[in-house]
């Protein structure tokens, strides 16, 4: 873990170098295909909202990953890292969300206003699947309907569950990766952090959350893979002496894709909030170089524009092992 002295050293160096530099060009967004998103019940699809937030459609269910719609990634509405791009989907544009998956409690992944806004959707609140230790935060912050809380289920590492009926059969497995948690400065690692494997009979998906490079992705691939697709963090990685233990860079993200045995991958955790020293638009360029260096087709590991949907496809008719 980094120390307060490390944080001070990084902050001073960042200020002296006037980092981060601005993006070289505009980070373009696209209008979301709302008609498709609201009608889709059959095809696996991934829509990037921004940073790590996304809508995953699989097995007829709408799953929201780490939803953050606020203008800052911060406990304060007007202070902290500001959103460079508006969300690719607004809360009002979402189809009915069946479940929300949370990876950890950092402010760029867990936002109180966003969680409450989604809970107030027409037709009833989604189910919430969260790391062990966060269930108390959700019980305090979710709005009650007629005095009843939405479904909240907290999982420890390697625990699995299924989406509540009538959804499914879709299995959810909460899996360890190398990272950490803290929300107040006095609760470091009081709750868990991790990644999610979403397993359907015809499609298997892995969402990395935030991670430093370690053996866990390889173990996940051996136990739960191969995956038809994965969303893997590629941003917030400079300077390496400070970020290496907690965020992979694009080169390491490519190795993570290979470790988890994902047939295709989508790069996330970039282009939205300026959190570290690299320009916001640097991760896609570094990702292309990393793929070229490994002789891997760029089409296998892609990035999306805010609001863009990628229609996903299972890799043939192979039989997946069950964990």
N, C-alpha and C positions, 0 to 999 in steps of 0.2 A: 504494500500500500504506500501511496505517496504521503509525505509528511507536510505539515504546515510550512516548514522551511523550503521544501520543493515547490510548493504553491507560490510562495513569495518570490523565489528565484525565477520561476516561469513568468510571473506577472511583471516583474521588473524588466526582464529581457523582452517581453512582448511589447511593453510600452516604449522601450528604447528603439526597437525596430519598427514601431508603428504598424504592428501586425493586428489582425490579418489584412493583407492587401485586398482590394476590391476584386470582384470577379472580372475576368478579361472581357466578357460579353454578357448579354442578357441571359438569364435563366428562364427559358420560355415555358409557358404553361399552355394547356389545351382545355377547351370546353369539355366537360365530362359528357359521356354518352349516357344521359339519364334514362332514355327510353330502354336501352339495353340493360342497364343496371337494375331497373325496376322490374323488368320482365324476365330476367335470367333466372332460371331454376335448374338448368341441366348442365351448363358448361362451367368448369372451373375457370375462375377469372380473378385477377388481382388488379385493383385500382389504387394508384399511389395518391394519397392525400397530401403528403409532404413529410419530410424528415423520416420518422419511423412509423407514422400513422398510415394505415391502409385499410381498404375493404377487401376481404377475402371471401369469395363466393365459391362454395364447394358443397356438393351433395344437397343442393337446394337450400342451404343455410347461408345467412349473411353474417360474417364474423368481422368485428371491428378490432384492429390491432393497435394497441397503444395510442388511443385517440387524444390528440392535442389540436384544438382549433383556436386557441387563444393567440393574441398578438405577441406575447412574450413567453419564453420558457423559464418561468420564474414564479416565486410565491407572490409577486406583485404584478398588478395589471399593467403598469406603465414603466416598470424598471426591470432591467435584466436583458438578456439576449432577445432582440426583436426579430420577428418573422420577416424574412426577406421576400417571401412570396405568400400571397393569401392561400388558404387551403384549397386543394384541388377539388374537394367536395365540401360544401357547408353541411352543418348538421341538418338543415332543412331539406337538403337535396338527397340525403341518404335514403336508400330503401329501408324498410323495417329491419332493424338490427336484432338478430336473434341472440347473439352472445358477444361479449367484449373480453378479449384476452390481454392481460397486463404482464409485462416481463419484469418490471422493477419500478421503484418509486421515485426515480430522478424526475425533475420537473419537465424535461423534454420528452418524457414518456407518460407521466401521470399528471393530469391537470384537473383540478377540482371542478372548475366551471364546465369543462368539456364533459367530464363524467356525469355531472348532474344534468346537463343539457340532453345528452343521449338518453338518460333514464326517463326523461319526460316525453319521449316520443309517443306519437299516437299509437294506440294498440297495446300499450304496456311496456314496461322497462325490459331490457334484455337481461339475460343471465350474465353474471360477472365471474370470471375465473382468474384468480390472482395468486401471487406467491404467498406461501405461508408467512404470517406476520402482518399482512396488509388487510386482513379481513376486518380488523377493528377500525382502521381508517375508513374503509368503505361503509361500515355500519354507521359511522358518525356522519359521513358526508353525503350519502345517497338520500334522495328525497323518498319519503314513505307515501304510499298510495293507500288511503283508508287505514293508515296506521301500520301497514305491512311493508317490510323491506323487500326489494327485489332479491332474486336468488343470488347468493354470494357463496362461492366455493373456493377455499384456499387449499393449495396443493404444496406438498413438499417435493423435493427433487425425486424424480423417478416415479412419482405417483401419477396415476391416470384416472380419467373419468370419461363419461360420455355426455353429449349434449342432452338436455332434458327432452322427454317425449313432447310432441311427436316428431322432433327432429332426429336425424341420424339414420343409420348407425354411423356416427362420427366420433372417433375417440380423440381425446385430448390428453397429451402427456407433457408434463412440466419437467424440463431437463436442465441439468447444470451446465453453465458455461463460466468462464473466468471473468468476473466483474465484481461489483459491490453495490451496496445500497446505502442511502442516507437522504433524509429530507429536511432535517432541522439542524444538523450539525452535532446533535447530541444523541442520535439514534443510528450511528453507523453500523450496518450489518445486523440491525435488529429485525429486519425482514429479509426474506430470500430474494434472489434475482435469478433469471434463467432464460431459457428458450422454450419454444412450444413446437411439438410435433402434432400435426393435425392429420389424422389417419381415417380415410374413407375407403370403402371396398375397392373403388376404382381410381383413387387418387391420393397421393401422400405428399404432404407439404411440411416444410420446416421453416420456422421463423427464428432467426438467431438472437433477436434483441441486441443489446450491447455486449461485446466480448473482446477480451484480449486473446491472443493465440495460445492454445494449450492442447492437451490430449483429448479434451471432452468431445469436440466435433467428430474425431475419428471413432470414439466409442459410441457416439450417437449413431453414426453411419452404420457401424457394425451391428448394433442392436435393433435399430428402428428403420434403417434404410433398406434398399435404396429409395430416395425420394424423387418424385416426378418433378418437383420444383422447390426452390428455397428463396427466401428473402434474407439477404445477408448485408450487414452493416459494412459500408465502405468509407465512411467519412469520419472527421474529428480525430485525426491521427498524428498531427504534428504539434510540438516536437516529439520525436520518438523516445527520447530519454524519459519524458514525462508521461506519454500516452501509451507506450508499448504494452504495459501490463493490463490496460483497461479497454483499449480500442485497437482493433486490427487496422492495418493499412490495406490498400487495394491488393497488393501482392499477397499478403496473408489471407485476404478474403477469398482470393482464387484458390488458395490451398484449402481453406475451409470448405468451399464448394466441393472439392475433390474428396476431402476427408469424410463429409457426410454422405457422399455418393449421390449428389443431386444432378439430375440430367440437365437442368437449366436453372439459372439463378437470376434474381433481380437485385440490383444494388440499392440500398436504402441508407438512411442516416446521413444525408448530405443535402446541400442545396437549399436549405430552409432557414436554419438557425446558425449563426456564426459563433461557434463554440471554441475553436482552436486556431492554430496559426495558419493553416493552409487556406487559400482562397476558396470560396464556396463552390466554384466550378472546377476545382482541381481534381477531386476524386474520380470523375469519369475519364479524364485524360490519363491519370495514373493507372486506372483499371485497364484501359485499352493496351497500354504498354505492358502491363503484367500478363495479359492474355497473349499478346504477341510473343513475349519472351518464352512462354510455355508452349507455344504452338497450338493454342486453343482458339477455336473460332470465336470471334467477338459476339456472334449471335447467341452463344451459349450463356453468356453472362451480360445482361443488358441493364441499362438505366432507363427510367421512364421520365416523362415530363409530368409536372404537377397536373393532376386530373386525368392522366392517361390510364387506359385499361389495357392490360395484356391478357389475352385469352390463352389459357394454359391447356396443355394436352398431355395425357398420360403417355408414357413411353411404351407403346405396343401393348401386348396382352400378357405381359409377364406377371407371374404370381409373386406377390409381395410376402415376405415373412411376417409373422405376427410377433410383436414383442412379448 
